[in-house]
């Protein structure tokens, strides 16, 4: 255990994942049940309901808890729950690009609000930093309510219909041929699929199609990954790892399932890649999140465009006026984070929430972040109102910060 404390997080995750790959129990090797629900749920925060992203998904998932809910010690205390005696926390991390600091007047003294507490403002850091936190699983906490299992009937959408719409939203060139092959050709920028009737269940067809659509996102005109790789090469295995993790994420997002039997041939290659380069799990998990964001972003663009075509001109004009300010309820994707405006405070300040981490903070109109979020909002409401703010890539600064961790 002493050695685990000094190992970088990605090394610990890679080692656990290698063990599970060898045993056939890695997350994407687990089957889905007859209700299209996985034998596990991806981890999320018990208070905010937000899913953990990237390598945090595997850091928590690989611990083997059946309950997907996680919580910090302070969150448990705030809800009158208590961590069981002797329980050990699990590590998560995220890239921090801003910090909350006390707002000061011209003389340098901290400014206070009406309650006599320091006014906090968000400032962009000169360079992003890796911030760590410790969380406990719900099974380690006393007093937390019992887990409510998701009901496939209460989703608000039909999984297969949504999968069909997502594929259509992509505009990808997909051809169907009788046979066993399903693949994406980067040379033709084309996906080849077996005939639908060859699959023994509709969800397996869509799960396979969306896996190949994950590869499709790697084209130079989209997410621009290295996909011109020779079959059987290490680079090929790395791309398959990204698509496999993305399939896991998309499968649960849409509730269409994930067929683990289709890519068992890559297990040995994945083990070798992780043994040689443990940081690959960090990079692959981050790229898988980008794939999910890119595809769901295309889906949202199509929905918004359809809605705007049905908006009366007077209402559209009012919405255009609202784009001059950030308003309550706004959810804006910026720098791989989704910020939500939860309400207004005095002096034009806003109550904000980072939906990726659950972090709450106060934002002033004078803060740089306010201007950046407003610019994204305005861009999203120009003409076709395309959701250009759904940032599918981690910022260069964040990428640099993450890469620096791997070198330590």
Buried (B, 14 or more C-beta within 10 A) or exposed (E): EEEEEEEBBBBBBBBBBBEBBEEEEBBBBBEBEEEBBBEBBBBBBBBBEBBBBBBBBBBBBBBEBEBBBBBBBEBBEEBEBEBEEEEEBBBBBBBBBBBBEEBEEEEEEEEEBEEEEBBBBBBBEEEBEBEEBEBBBBBBBEEBEEBEEBEEEEEEEEBBEBBBBBBEBBEBEBEBEEEEEBEBBBEEBBBBBBEEEBBEEBBBBBBBBBBBBBBBBBBEEBBEBEBEBEEEEBEBBBBBBBBBBBBBBBBBBBBBBBBBEBBEEBBEBBBEBBEEBBBBBBBBBBBBBBBBBBBBBBBBBBEBBEEBEEEEEEEEEEEEEEBEBBEEEBEBBBBBBBBBBEEBBEEEBBBBBBBBBBBEBBBBEEBEBBEBBBEBBEBBBEEEBBBBBBBBBBBEBBBEBBEEBBEE
